[in-house]
Amino acid sequence: MKWMDPTAEQVMAWEEWVSSRPPVVRSICEKIDPWALYRMKSTDQIVTFYSCNENGTITVDILPEHNPWMIVGHRVFGIDPSDLQIRETTE
């Protein structure tokens, strides 16, 4: 499930940006769909991808619009990319 449908230009810009990154970042970003909603397996929270870090981790946003029990969103860094699973449904 996607939180937005990117335009062809946005997809092209993402691919160009990824190709110019250091190898560690590139290897992670090539596996990430930046427009997908993910479930963080360790917490069961719904997250969106925010950024890739050179230490092999990613940063995610945990937002109230995807986690109705929340009042304020959070940005969390240091997440292992393998902790994410693409969310297929809205339930």
RAKAUR-V685459 format. One record per residue. PSI is psi in whole degrees, 0 to 359 (NA if undefined). NEAR is the number of other ideal C-beta (glycine too) atoms within 8 Angstrom. D_LAST is the distance of its C-alpha to the last C-alpha in Angstrom with 2 decimals. Layout:
# RAKAUR-V685459
PSI;NEAR;D_LAST
PSI;NEAR;D_LAST
This chain:
# RAKAUR-V685459
138;9;10.85
146;8;13.54
344;8;14.02
154;5;17.27
113;5;19.34
154;9;22.62
167;6;25.95
323;6;28.39
318;6;30.40
319;8;27.61
316;9;26.94
318;8;30.71
319;8;31.15
311;10;28.51
320;8;30.26
317;8;33.65
313;8;32.66
318;11;31.24
341;7;34.46
1;5;36.55
162;10;34.94
155;6;36.50
319;6;35.72
313;9;33.37
315;12;31.21
316;11;31.46
325;8;30.36
312;12;27.12
332;11;26.42
341;7;27.09
351;6;24.07
136;11;21.69
106;7;19.89
350;8;20.41
6;8;18.06
153;13;14.96
139;12;12.11
152;13;12.55
125;12;11.39
113;14;14.65
322;8;15.26
337;4;17.85
348;5;15.95
19;5;12.18
151;8;12.18
129;10;10.75
162;15;14.06
149;11;16.11
137;12;19.41
310;8;22.48
166;6;25.50
142;9;27.23
150;11;30.03
352;6;33.29
8;5;32.85
4;7;30.06
173;10;27.15
165;14;24.67
136;13;23.68
158;14;20.14
134;11;18.90
108;14;16.41
147;10;15.77
330;9;14.84
343;4;13.09
349;10;10.28
84;10;10.95
341;4;11.75
350;3;14.01
152;10;16.28
318;3;19.31
139;5;20.77
166;8;19.51
149;7;21.15
126;9;22.55
128;10;22.98
167;8;25.52
22;6;26.63
133;12;23.36
124;5;23.99
333;11;22.32
351;4;21.70
355;8;19.27
143;14;16.72
129;6;14.36
134;10;12.97
122;10;9.22
335;4;8.87
171;5;5.53
355;3;3.81
NA;2;0.00
